[in-house]
Amino acid sequence: MIQAIGLTSNPRKDLPPVVDDVSFQARTGCVTALLGASGSGRSTTLRLMLELQQGRGITYFRGRPLHRIAHPSREVGVLLGDVPGHPARTVRGHLRLLCAAVGVPVTRADDVLEAVGLVSLREQRLGTLSRGMDRRLGLACALLADPHTLVLDEPAGDLSAREGVWLHGILRAHAARGGTVLFTTDDAKEAARAADRVVTLDAGRLVADQDAAEFARTRLRPRVAVRSPHAARLAALLAKEARSLRRSVEVVQEGGSRLSVYGNTCGEVGETAFRHGILVHQLADEVGDAGPSTASARERAPVEQESGPARESGPSARGGSGAQERSVSSAGPASGEPRESLKEADPTRAYDTVAGSSTVGAAPAPDADDAAASTASTGSTASTPSTASAPQSSPSPLPPPIAIRTAPNPLRPLRYELRRAAGVGTGYLTVAAAIALSALLCLFLARTGRTPQLRLLAAWPGELPLPPAALGAGLLGALAFGEEFRHPALAVDRGTVPRRLGLLAAKLAVAATTALLLAGLTVGCDAALLHLVYGGELTEVPPDWLSASVSWIFFMIGCAWSGVLAAGVFRSTTAGLAAVLAVPVVVVPLVQKALEGPSVRSAAGFPGRLRELTLVEWPFGAERYVVGGLRMMAQPVGSALMLSLVVLLGAYLLTSVRGRAH
């Protein structure tokens, strides 16, 4: 069950709030439609419910607010707008990526693909999907973790009539299995056809909360659609005949040559047109929408209507607005009771005790809010007698504030990051380009003969701030977070990219592994190419190869980590790569100036003193690796790289803590 109470968006400057005090229920086992025209606040209401937008109010999902649920994606499946994913990723790859994020087996991706009818398109790229296929994929993403509740924003948008029937069948089947379904639409006929209950919004306010049958009776009326080049004359004749026969007939001129005739039949309209020699281009029975509110109904000014006693006594001839006014005044926002009952009770207790104890599968939470939620009645959001008599110690006219919550960390962050990095070809192209450019540059430097052997194997001329391999490692690291913000696959239900230590550790581990492989491939390819072209003279193993290799590896991993951290801090791939380039261009000169001062003491004999720290020799000559890493850090580039990493890590942790505090 979904229970939304007092949802109110923050007003912008002098404008009224888009959503103002909206309260309703979506019951378990039922399909609920949130109906409203464009600008009525439907999407904003969903974003407030899902804590994606700041405002006021509270929403309970089976008795718990969303921020109290450990794994929201397993409780609520969400479809808002287009599917946020990398356009080069395949449909199946995208779902497998999300499987790692929500913590379900990878075989679940194939199950939902079959359920939404996308098995034949599983290898198609996201960027090539049509609008209808994108909606199917969005539904698959919502169903991936087998959630109890589905919250969908216009799921049938841009779908054909046949696909719409299929979609409504899926939603109906989910509700029949004991789930809760809430979807938005601007089509009253779709709401009446697909939903069990219809909640109507108009200008950000709730104007009706009705069963589908009652909604169809009070809001939808049969009409005759007429197109004629003499529409105005035909309208006057129909109104004149209605007055003479004392019948309740409404004729609305929709614009141009179109008329909508309420209270008449095709045969009667056709006979009138025939008797007066009026040409008719279209004559058909339709079901018309009575409009979301009385004000909206008044905007449809009729050409002329009957004014006799019949109009005074029956339902309103202007779109059923009289019946609608009765539903507004008598139907509560969530359970059929008057809306004023919410304001008569203690507001604080009303917002804290909305959830019912009989909700399906709702377990009492350990906190006070959820304990109080289990004491209220599910049948109504109005106060009970005990609530009304409770002392109002600290009444507050405003519902609790809604804070934007960040996305949770992927439940399997390492698996998620591996699938993210391997799912598109950008990483493979980057590695191939770095190796090819390094090989060509290595041949050119060997021909000139002015580059030392160690820098020659790394293809690092003195004129460049970084070798191609280091630039490639930095770019791969920057893509790790840059693609998250550009194509936020994790933001499908929470709206933001998570800043969690688990995700950061996974990205650093994958970036370090990739940089290590790139470092080895670059040196190996350069050495093989030099041996092939110039013989074995340039590929002889140097005496200090071990410490040089360790320094090279540390340097490559440092560049990759700089890209990861900078892209995470500045939310951009370009900023991540710029931070890697800033190390040799900006930070190294600063470090050199700091080290140019007179030195009273030196670190001579450091390796020997390092061995004295233990009573036994280091196993496998491990002290040589440590010395190689320290030698790298002692160089200006290494010192600058370490300084940059410390600063970027501190900035990332600071932004992460600030995001959680807000």
C-alpha positions as CSV (number, residue, x, y, z in Angstrom):
1,M,0.0,0.0,0.0
2,I,1.1,3.5,-0.8
3,Q,-0.1,6.3,1.6
4,A,0.8,9.9,0.5
5,I,0.0,12.6,3.0
6,G,0.3,16.4,2.6
7,L,2.6,16.4,-0.4
8,T,3.5,20.0,-1.1
9,S,6.3,21.2,-3.4
10,N,8.5,24.2,-2.5
11,P,7.2,27.4,-4.1
12,R,9.4,29.1,-6.6
13,K,9.7,32.9,-6.0
14,D,6.2,34.4,-6.2
15,L,4.7,31.4,-7.9
16,P,2.3,29.0,-6.0
17,P,3.6,25.5,-5.4
18,V,3.2,23.0,-8.3
19,V,1.7,20.5,-5.8
20,D,-0.3,21.7,-2.8
21,D,-1.4,19.4,0.0
22,V,-2.1,16.2,-2.0
23,S,-3.1,13.1,0.0
24,F,-4.3,9.8,-1.3
25,Q,-3.9,6.1,-1.0
26,A,-3.0,3.4,-3.5
27,R,-4.2,0.1,-2.1
28,T,-2.5,-3.3,-2.3
29,G,-3.9,-5.5,-5.1
30,C,-5.3,-2.6,-7.0
31,V,-4.1,-0.4,-9.9
32,T,-4.4,3.3,-9.1
33,A,-4.3,6.0,-11.8
34,L,-3.1,9.5,-11.0
35,L,-4.9,11.6,-13.6
36,G,-4.3,15.1,-14.6
37,A,-3.6,17.4,-17.6
38,S,-0.2,18.7,-18.5
39,G,0.9,21.0,-15.7
40,S,-1.4,19.5,-13.1
41,G,1.5,18.2,-10.9
42,R,1.4,14.5,-11.7
43,S,5.2,14.0,-12.2
44,T,6.0,16.4,-9.3
45,T,3.8,14.3,-7.0
46,L,5.7,11.2,-7.9
47,R,9.1,12.9,-7.4
48,L,7.9,14.1,-3.9
49,M,6.8,10.6,-3.1
50,L,10.1,9.1,-4.1
51,E,12.1,11.8,-2.3
52,L,13.7,13.1,-5.5
53,Q,12.5,16.6,-4.9
54,Q,12.4,18.9,-1.9
55,G,9.1,19.8,-0.4
56,R,6.8,18.8,2.4
57,G,4.8,15.7,3.2
58,I,5.4,12.1,3.8
59,T,4.8,8.9,1.8
60,Y,4.6,5.4,3.3
61,F,5.3,2.3,1.3
62,R,3.7,-0.6,3.3
63,G,4.1,1.4,6.5
64,R,7.6,2.8,6.0
65,P,9.0,5.9,4.4
66,L,11.3,5.3,1.5
67,H,14.4,6.5,3.4
68,R,13.7,3.9,6.1
69,I,13.8,1.0,3.6
70,A,17.2,-0.7,3.4
71,H,17.0,-1.5,-0.3
72,P,14.4,0.8,-2.0
73,S,14.7,-0.8,-5.4
74,R,13.5,-4.1,-3.9
75,E,10.4,-2.4,-2.5
76,V,9.5,0.1,-5.2
77,G,10.1,-0.2,-8.9
78,V,10.2,3.1,-10.7
79,L,9.8,4.4,-14.2
80,L,10.3,8.1,-14.7
81,G,11.0,9.4,-18.1
82,D,13.5,7.7,-20.5
83,V,15.9,4.9,-19.3
84,P,19.1,6.6,-18.1
85,G,21.9,4.4,-19.6
86,H,24.9,4.6,-21.9
87,P,23.6,4.7,-25.5
88,A,26.3,2.2,-26.6
89,R,25.3,-0.4,-24.1
90,T,23.1,-3.3,-25.1
91,V,19.7,-3.9,-23.6
92,R,20.8,-7.1,-22.0
93,G,24.1,-5.6,-20.8
94,H,22.2,-2.7,-19.2
95,L,19.9,-5.0,-17.3
96,R,22.8,-7.1,-16.1
97,L,24.5,-4.0,-14.9
98,L,21.5,-3.1,-12.9
99,C,21.3,-6.7,-11.6
100,A,24.6,-6.1,-9.8
101,A,23.4,-2.8,-8.5
102,V,20.2,-4.2,-6.9
103,G,21.8,-7.5,-5.8
104,V,19.8,-10.0,-7.9
105,P,21.2,-12.9,-9.9
106,V,22.2,-12.1,-13.5
107,T,19.7,-14.5,-14.8
108,R,16.9,-12.2,-13.7
109,A,17.8,-9.9,-16.7
110,D,16.7,-12.6,-19.2
111,D,13.5,-13.2,-17.2
112,V,12.3,-9.6,-17.3
113,L,13.4,-9.4,-21.0
114,E,11.0,-12.2,-21.7
115,A,8.3,-10.7,-19.6
116,V,8.3,-7.3,-21.5
117,G,8.8,-8.9,-24.9
118,L,12.4,-7.6,-25.6
119,V,14.1,-11.0,-26.0
120,S,14.7,-10.4,-29.8
121,L,16.2,-7.0,-29.1
122,R,18.5,-8.0,-26.2
123,E,21.7,-7.2,-28.2
124,Q,20.4,-3.9,-29.6
125,R,22.0,-0.6,-28.3
126,L,20.1,1.6,-26.1
127,G,20.6,4.6,-28.4
128,T,18.8,2.9,-31.2
129,L,15.6,1.9,-29.4
130,S,12.4,3.5,-30.4
131,R,10.2,5.3,-27.9
132,G,7.9,2.3,-27.4
133,M,10.8,-0.1,-26.9
134,D,12.4,2.4,-24.4
135,R,9.2,2.3,-22.4
136,R,9.3,-1.5,-22.4
137,L,12.9,-1.4,-21.2
138,G,11.9,1.0,-18.5
139,L,9.3,-1.4,-17.3
140,A,11.8,-4.2,-17.3
141,C,14.2,-2.1,-15.1
142,A,11.3,-1.4,-12.7
143,L,10.5,-5.1,-12.5
144,L,14.1,-6.2,-12.2
145,A,14.2,-6.6,-8.4
146,D,10.7,-8.0,-8.2
147,P,9.4,-5.1,-6.2
148,H,6.1,-5.0,-4.3
149,T,5.2,-1.6,-5.6
150,L,5.3,-0.1,-9.1
151,V,5.4,3.7,-9.5
152,L,5.3,4.6,-13.2
153,D,5.1,8.0,-14.9
154,E,3.1,7.8,-18.1
155,P,4.1,4.2,-18.9
156,A,1.8,4.0,-22.0
157,G,3.2,7.2,-23.5
158,D,3.9,6.9,-27.2
159,L,2.7,3.3,-27.2
160,S,0.3,2.0,-29.8
161,A,-3.2,0.9,-28.7
162,R,-2.2,-2.8,-28.9
163,E,0.9,-2.1,-26.8
164,G,-1.1,-0.1,-24.3
165,V,-3.5,-3.1,-23.8
166,W,-0.5,-5.3,-23.3
167,L,1.0,-2.9,-20.7
168,H,-2.2,-2.6,-18.8
169,G,-2.3,-6.4,-18.7
170,I,1.2,-6.5,-17.1
171,L,0.1,-3.9,-14.5
172,R,-3.1,-5.8,-13.8
173,A,-1.2,-9.1,-13.4
174,H,1.3,-7.5,-10.9
175,A,-1.6,-6.2,-8.8
176,A,-3.3,-9.6,-8.9
177,R,-0.2,-11.1,-7.4
178,G,-0.6,-8.9,-4.4
179,G,1.4,-5.9,-5.6
180,T,0.6,-2.2,-5.6
181,V,0.5,-0.2,-8.9
182,L,0.4,3.6,-9.3
183,F,0.7,5.1,-12.7
184,T,0.1,8.6,-14.1
185,T,-1.8,9.5,-17.3
186,D,-3.5,12.5,-18.9
187,D,-6.0,10.3,-20.7
188,A,-9.3,9.9,-18.7
189,K,-10.4,7.0,-20.9
190,E,-7.1,5.1,-20.2
191,A,-7.5,5.8,-16.5
192,A,-11.1,4.4,-16.4
193,R,-10.2,1.4,-18.5
194,A,-6.9,0.4,-16.8
195,A,-7.3,1.4,-13.2
196,D,-9.4,0.3,-10.2
197,R,-9.2,3.7,-8.6
198,V,-8.7,7.1,-10.2
199,V,-7.1,10.0,-8.3
200,T,-7.6,13.3,-10.2
201,L,-5.3,16.3,-9.9
202,D,-6.0,19.8,-11.2
203,A,-3.6,22.7,-10.8
204,G,-1.6,20.8,-8.2
205,R,-4.6,20.0,-6.0
206,L,-6.5,16.8,-5.5
207,V,-10.1,17.3,-6.8
208,A,-11.4,13.7,-6.8
209,D,-10.5,10.2,-5.5
210,Q,-13.0,7.7,-7.0
211,D,-13.5,4.1,-7.9
212,A,-13.1,3.6,-11.6
213,A,-16.8,2.8,-12.1
214,E,-17.8,6.0,-10.3
215,F,-15.2,8.0,-12.2
216,A,-16.5,6.7,-15.5
217,R,-20.1,7.6,-14.6
218,T,-19.3,11.1,-13.4
219,R,-16.4,12.1,-15.6
220,L,-17.0,10.4,-18.9
221,R,-20.0,10.9,-21.1
222,P,-21.0,9.6,-24.5
223,R,-21.0,12.2,-27.3
224,V,-21.4,12.6,-31.0
225,A,-18.4,14.0,-32.9
226,V,-19.4,16.0,-35.9
227,R,-17.2,17.7,-38.6
228,S,-19.0,20.0,-41.0
229,P,-18.0,23.1,-43.0
230,H,-21.2,24.7,-41.6
231,A,-20.6,23.7,-37.9
232,A,-21.9,27.0,-36.4
233,R,-25.2,26.7,-38.3
234,L,-25.7,23.1,-37.4
235,A,-25.0,23.9,-33.7
236,A,-27.6,26.6,-33.7
237,L,-30.2,24.2,-35.3
238,L,-29.4,21.4,-32.8
239,A,-29.8,23.8,-29.9
240,K,-33.1,25.2,-31.3
241,E,-34.6,21.7,-31.7
242,A,-33.5,20.8,-28.2
243,R,-35.4,23.8,-26.8
244,S,-38.5,23.0,-28.8
245,L,-38.5,19.4,-27.6
246,R,-37.4,20.4,-24.0
247,R,-34.5,18.0,-24.1
248,S,-31.1,18.4,-22.3
249,V,-28.6,18.7,-25.1
250,E,-25.3,20.4,-25.0
251,V,-23.5,21.5,-28.2
252,V,-19.8,22.4,-27.8
253,Q,-17.9,23.9,-30.8
254,E,-14.4,22.5,-30.4
255,G,-12.9,24.8,-32.9
256,G,-13.0,25.1,-36.7
257,S,-15.4,22.7,-38.2
258,R,-15.7,20.2,-35.2
259,L,-18.7,19.9,-32.9
260,S,-19.2,17.7,-29.8
261,V,-22.9,17.0,-29.1
262,Y,-23.9,15.7,-25.7
263,G,-27.3,14.1,-25.0
264,N,-28.0,13.2,-28.6
265,T,-27.5,10.3,-31.0
266,C,-25.8,10.0,-34.4
267,G,-29.1,9.3,-36.1
268,E,-30.8,12.4,-34.7
269,V,-27.9,14.7,-35.5
270,G,-27.7,13.2,-39.0
271,E,-31.4,13.7,-39.6
272,T,-31.2,17.3,-38.5
273,A,-28.3,17.9,-40.9
274,F,-30.2,16.1,-43.8
275,R,-33.4,18.1,-43.3
276,H,-31.6,21.4,-43.5
277,G,-29.2,20.4,-46.3
278,I,-26.0,20.7,-44.3
279,L,-22.9,18.8,-45.5
280,V,-21.4,16.5,-42.9
281,H,-17.8,15.1,-43.2
282,Q,-17.8,13.1,-40.0
283,L,-20.5,11.7,-37.7
284,A,-19.3,9.2,-35.0
285,D,-20.0,8.2,-31.4
286,E,-17.2,8.9,-29.0
287,V,-16.6,9.0,-25.2
288,G,-15.7,12.5,-24.0
289,D,-13.8,13.6,-20.9
290,A,-15.8,15.9,-18.7
291,G,-12.7,17.8,-17.6
292,P,-10.6,17.7,-14.4
293,S,-12.5,20.4,-12.5
294,T,-15.4,22.8,-12.6
295,A,-13.1,25.6,-13.7
296,S,-11.8,23.5,-16.6
297,A,-15.3,22.7,-17.6
298,R,-16.3,26.3,-17.7
299,E,-13.4,27.0,-20.2
300,R,-15.4,24.9,-22.7
301,A,-18.1,27.5,-23.5
302,P,-21.1,25.8,-25.2
303,V,-22.6,27.4,-28.2
304,E,-26.1,27.2,-26.8
305,Q,-27.7,24.8,-24.3
306,E,-31.2,24.0,-23.0
307,S,-32.2,26.1,-20.0
308,G,-35.4,24.5,-18.9
309,P,-36.2,22.5,-15.8
310,A,-34.5,19.4,-17.1
311,R,-31.1,21.0,-16.8
312,E,-31.8,22.1,-13.2
313,S,-32.7,18.7,-12.0
314,G,-30.3,16.2,-13.6
315,P,-26.6,16.0,-13.7
316,S,-24.9,19.1,-14.9
317,A,-25.1,19.6,-18.6
318,R,-21.7,21.2,-18.7
319,G,-19.6,18.1,-18.4
320,G,-21.0,16.6,-15.2
321,S,-19.4,19.3,-13.0
322,G,-22.2,19.1,-10.5
323,A,-21.5,15.4,-9.9
324,Q,-17.9,16.3,-9.7
325,E,-18.4,19.0,-7.1
326,R,-20.2,16.5,-5.0
327,S,-17.3,14.1,-5.3
328,V,-14.9,16.8,-4.3
329,S,-16.8,17.8,-1.2
330,S,-17.7,14.3,0.0
331,A,-14.7,12.2,-1.1
332,G,-11.6,12.3,1.2
333,P,-8.1,12.4,-0.3
334,A,-7.4,8.8,0.5
335,S,-10.4,7.0,1.8
336,G,-13.7,8.7,0.9
337,E,-13.9,10.9,4.1
338,P,-13.9,14.7,4.0
339,R,-10.6,16.4,3.4
340,E,-11.3,18.7,6.3
341,S,-11.0,15.9,8.8
342,L,-7.2,15.9,8.2
343,K,-7.0,19.5,9.4
344,E,-9.3,19.0,12.4
345,A,-7.0,16.4,13.9
346,D,-3.6,17.0,15.3
347,P,-1.4,17.5,12.2
348,T,1.7,16.0,13.7
349,R,0.0,12.9,14.8
350,A,-1.9,12.7,11.5
351,Y,1.3,12.6,9.5
352,D,3.0,10.1,11.9
353,T,0.1,7.6,12.2
354,V,-1.1,7.3,8.6
355,A,0.2,3.8,7.9
356,G,-2.0,0.9,8.9
357,S,-1.3,-2.2,10.8
358,S,-3.0,-4.4,8.2
359,T,-0.8,-3.5,5.2
360,V,0.4,-6.6,3.4
361,G,3.8,-7.7,4.5
362,A,4.5,-4.5,6.5
363,A,6.8,-5.3,9.4
364,P,7.0,-2.7,12.3
365,A,10.2,-0.7,12.1
366,P,12.4,-0.1,15.2
367,D,12.0,3.7,15.1
368,A,9.3,5.7,16.6
369,D,7.7,6.8,13.3
370,D,7.2,3.3,12.1
371,A,5.9,2.2,15.5
372,A,3.3,4.9,15.5
373,A,2.5,4.0,11.9
374,S,1.3,0.6,12.9
375,T,-1.4,2.0,15.3
376,A,-3.5,3.8,12.7
377,S,-6.4,2.5,10.6
378,T,-5.8,1.7,7.0
379,G,-9.3,2.6,5.9
380,S,-9.0,6.4,6.4
381,T,-6.4,9.1,6.9
382,A,-8.8,11.0,9.1
383,S,-8.1,11.0,12.9
384,T,-9.7,8.4,15.2
385,P,-11.5,9.4,18.3
386,S,-8.5,8.6,20.4
387,T,-6.4,10.8,18.1
388,A,-8.8,13.7,18.3
389,S,-8.9,13.6,22.1
390,A,-5.1,13.4,22.4
391,P,-3.4,16.5,23.9
392,Q,-2.0,18.7,21.2
393,S,1.3,19.5,22.8
394,S,3.2,20.8,19.7
395,P,0.8,21.1,16.8
396,S,2.3,22.1,13.5
397,P,0.3,23.2,10.4
398,L,3.0,22.0,8.1
399,P,3.8,18.4,7.1
400,P,7.4,17.2,7.6
401,P,10.0,18.3,5.1
402,I,11.1,16.1,2.3
403,A,14.9,15.9,1.8
404,I,16.5,14.6,-1.4
405,R,18.1,11.3,-0.7
406,T,21.1,10.0,-2.6
407,A,21.1,6.7,-4.4
408,P,22.2,3.7,-2.3
409,N,25.5,2.0,-3.0
410,P,25.3,-0.9,-5.4
411,L,24.8,-4.1,-3.5
412,R,27.6,-5.7,-5.5
413,P,29.8,-2.7,-6.3
414,L,32.8,-4.6,-7.7
415,R,30.6,-6.7,-10.1
416,Y,28.8,-3.5,-11.1
417,E,32.0,-1.7,-11.9
418,L,33.4,-4.5,-13.9
419,R,30.2,-4.7,-16.0
420,R,30.1,-0.9,-16.4
421,A,33.7,-0.8,-17.6
422,A,33.4,-3.8,-19.9
423,G,29.9,-3.1,-21.3
424,V,30.9,-0.4,-23.8
425,G,33.8,-0.1,-26.2
426,T,35.2,3.2,-25.0
427,G,37.6,1.5,-22.6
428,Y,38.9,-0.9,-25.3
429,L,39.4,1.9,-27.8
430,T,41.3,3.9,-25.2
431,V,43.6,1.1,-24.4
432,A,44.2,0.3,-28.1
433,A,44.9,4.0,-28.9
434,A,47.3,4.4,-26.0
435,I,49.3,1.3,-27.0
436,A,49.4,2.3,-30.7
437,L,50.5,5.9,-29.9
438,S,53.1,4.7,-27.5
439,A,54.6,2.3,-30.0
440,L,54.8,4.9,-32.7
441,L,56.3,7.4,-30.3
442,C,58.8,4.8,-29.1
443,L,60.1,4.2,-32.7
444,F,60.5,7.9,-33.3
445,L,62.5,8.4,-30.0
446,A,64.7,5.4,-30.8
447,R,65.5,6.8,-34.2
448,T,66.7,10.1,-32.7
449,G,68.8,8.4,-30.1
450,R,68.5,11.1,-27.4
451,T,66.2,9.4,-25.0
452,P,67.3,7.1,-22.1
453,Q,66.3,3.5,-22.2
454,L,63.9,3.6,-19.3
455,R,62.0,6.6,-20.8
456,L,62.3,5.0,-24.2
457,L,60.4,1.9,-23.1
458,A,57.7,4.0,-21.6
459,A,57.6,6.2,-24.8
460,W,58.0,9.3,-22.6
461,P,59.9,12.1,-24.3
462,G,61.1,15.1,-22.2
463,E,58.9,17.4,-24.3
464,L,55.7,15.8,-23.1
465,P,54.3,16.1,-19.6
466,L,53.0,12.6,-19.6
467,P,53.5,9.5,-21.7
468,P,50.5,8.1,-23.8
469,A,50.1,5.2,-21.4
470,A,49.7,7.5,-18.4
471,L,47.2,9.6,-20.3
472,G,45.2,6.5,-21.2
473,A,45.2,5.3,-17.6
474,G,44.0,8.7,-16.5
475,L,41.3,8.8,-19.1
476,L,40.1,5.3,-18.1
477,G,40.0,6.5,-14.5
478,A,38.1,9.6,-15.4
479,L,35.5,7.6,-17.4
480,A,34.8,5.5,-14.3
481,F,32.9,8.4,-12.7
482,G,32.4,10.7,-15.7
483,E,30.1,8.1,-17.4
484,E,28.1,7.8,-14.2
485,F,27.2,11.4,-14.2
486,R,26.6,11.6,-18.0
487,H,24.6,8.4,-18.3
488,P,23.5,7.8,-14.7
489,A,22.3,4.2,-14.7
490,L,22.2,4.1,-10.9
491,A,19.9,7.2,-10.8
492,V,16.9,5.4,-12.4
493,D,15.0,5.5,-9.1
494,R,16.9,7.9,-6.9
495,G,17.9,10.8,-9.2
496,T,21.6,11.0,-8.1
497,V,24.8,9.1,-8.4
498,P,25.8,7.7,-5.1
499,R,28.9,8.9,-3.3
500,R,29.6,5.8,-1.3
501,L,32.9,4.3,-0.1
502,G,32.0,0.9,-1.5
503,L,31.5,2.3,-5.0
504,L,34.6,4.4,-4.7
505,A,36.7,1.4,-3.6
506,A,35.4,-0.7,-6.5
507,K,36.2,2.0,-9.0
508,L,39.7,2.4,-7.6
509,A,40.3,-1.3,-7.7
510,V,39.2,-1.7,-11.3
511,A,41.1,1.4,-12.3
512,A,44.3,0.1,-10.7
513,T,43.9,-3.3,-12.4
514,T,43.3,-1.6,-15.7
515,A,46.3,0.7,-15.3
516,L,48.5,-2.3,-14.3
517,L,47.5,-4.2,-17.4
518,L,48.1,-1.1,-19.6
519,A,51.5,-0.5,-18.0
520,G,52.6,-4.0,-18.8
521,L,51.1,-4.1,-22.3
522,T,52.7,-0.8,-23.2
523,V,56.2,-1.7,-22.1
524,G,55.9,-5.2,-23.6
525,C,54.7,-3.9,-27.0
526,D,57.4,-1.1,-27.1
527,A,60.1,-3.6,-26.2
528,A,59.0,-6.1,-28.8
529,L,58.7,-3.4,-31.5
530,L,62.2,-2.0,-30.7
531,H,63.7,-5.5,-30.8
532,L,62.0,-6.2,-34.2
533,V,63.1,-2.9,-35.8
534,Y,66.5,-2.1,-34.2
535,G,67.6,-5.4,-32.7
536,G,68.3,-6.3,-29.1
537,E,70.6,-3.4,-28.2
538,L,67.8,-1.2,-27.0
539,T,65.9,-3.9,-25.2
540,E,68.5,-5.1,-22.8
541,V,67.3,-5.5,-19.2
542,P,68.7,-2.6,-17.1
543,P,70.4,-3.4,-13.7
544,D,67.7,-1.5,-11.7
545,W,64.8,-3.0,-13.6
546,L,62.9,-4.0,-10.5
547,S,62.7,-0.6,-8.9
548,A,62.1,1.0,-12.3
549,S,59.2,-1.3,-12.9
550,V,57.7,-0.6,-9.5
551,S,58.0,3.1,-10.1
552,W,56.3,2.8,-13.5
553,I,53.5,0.8,-12.0
554,F,52.9,3.2,-9.1
555,F,53.0,6.1,-11.5
556,M,50.3,4.5,-13.8
557,I,48.1,3.6,-10.9
558,G,48.5,7.1,-9.5
559,C,47.4,8.7,-12.8
560,A,44.3,6.4,-13.0
561,W,43.3,7.2,-9.4
562,S,43.7,10.9,-10.0
563,G,41.3,10.6,-12.9
564,V,38.8,8.6,-10.8
565,L,38.8,11.0,-7.8
566,A,38.8,14.2,-9.9
567,A,35.9,13.0,-12.0
568,G,34.0,12.0,-8.8
569,V,34.6,15.4,-7.3
570,F,33.9,17.6,-10.3
571,R,31.3,15.3,-11.9
572,S,33.0,15.3,-15.4
573,T,35.3,13.2,-17.5
574,T,37.0,16.3,-18.8
575,A,37.7,17.5,-15.3
576,G,39.2,14.2,-14.4
577,L,41.6,14.2,-17.3
578,A,42.5,17.8,-16.7
579,A,43.4,16.9,-13.1
580,V,45.8,14.2,-14.4
581,L,47.4,16.7,-16.8
582,A,47.7,19.3,-14.0
583,V,50.0,17.1,-12.0
584,P,53.1,17.5,-14.2
585,V,52.1,20.9,-15.5
586,V,51.1,22.7,-12.3
587,V,51.9,20.6,-9.2
588,V,55.3,19.3,-10.2
589,P,56.8,22.9,-10.6
590,L,55.4,23.8,-7.1
591,V,56.9,20.7,-5.6
592,Q,60.3,21.4,-7.2
593,K,60.3,24.9,-5.8
594,A,59.6,23.5,-2.4
595,L,62.4,21.0,-2.6
596,E,65.0,23.5,-4.0
597,G,65.8,24.9,-0.6
598,P,69.0,24.0,1.2
599,S,69.0,20.5,2.7
600,V,70.7,19.9,6.1
601,R,70.0,16.2,6.2
602,S,69.7,13.5,3.5
603,A,68.1,10.1,3.4
604,A,71.3,8.2,2.5
605,G,71.3,4.6,3.7
606,F,67.5,4.5,4.0
607,P,67.3,0.9,2.5
608,G,69.7,-0.4,5.1
609,R,67.7,1.1,7.9
610,L,64.5,-0.2,6.4
611,R,65.9,-3.7,6.7
612,E,66.7,-3.1,10.4
613,L,63.0,-2.6,11.2
614,T,62.5,-6.4,11.3
615,L,64.6,-9.1,12.9
616,V,64.4,-11.3,9.8
617,E,65.0,-10.6,6.1
618,W,62.0,-9.4,4.1
619,P,60.4,-12.4,2.2
620,F,61.1,-12.5,-1.5
621,G,63.1,-9.4,-1.4
622,A,60.1,-7.3,-0.7
623,E,62.2,-4.4,0.5
624,R,63.3,-3.8,-3.1
625,Y,59.6,-3.2,-4.0
626,V,59.2,-0.8,-1.1
627,V,62.3,1.0,-2.0
628,G,61.2,1.3,-5.6
629,G,57.9,2.8,-4.5
630,L,59.6,5.2,-2.1
631,R,62.1,6.2,-4.9
632,M,59.1,7.1,-7.1
633,M,57.6,9.2,-4.3
634,A,60.9,11.0,-3.8
635,Q,60.9,12.2,-7.4
636,P,59.1,15.5,-8.1
637,V,56.5,13.7,-10.3
638,G,55.8,11.1,-7.6
639,S,55.6,13.7,-4.8
640,A,53.2,15.8,-6.9
641,L,51.1,12.8,-7.7
642,M,50.8,11.7,-4.1
643,L,49.9,15.3,-3.1
644,S,47.2,15.4,-5.7
645,L,45.8,12.1,-4.7
646,V,45.6,13.2,-1.0
647,V,43.9,16.5,-1.9
648,L,41.4,14.8,-4.3
649,L,40.6,12.1,-1.8
650,G,39.9,14.6,0.9
651,A,37.7,16.6,-1.4
652,Y,35.8,13.5,-2.4
653,L,35.2,12.5,1.2
654,L,34.2,16.1,2.1
655,T,31.6,16.2,-0.7
656,S,30.3,12.8,0.3
657,V,29.9,13.8,4.0
658,R,28.2,17.0,2.9
659,G,25.8,15.1,0.7
660,R,24.8,12.9,3.5
661,A,24.4,15.8,5.9
662,H,21.9,17.5,3.6
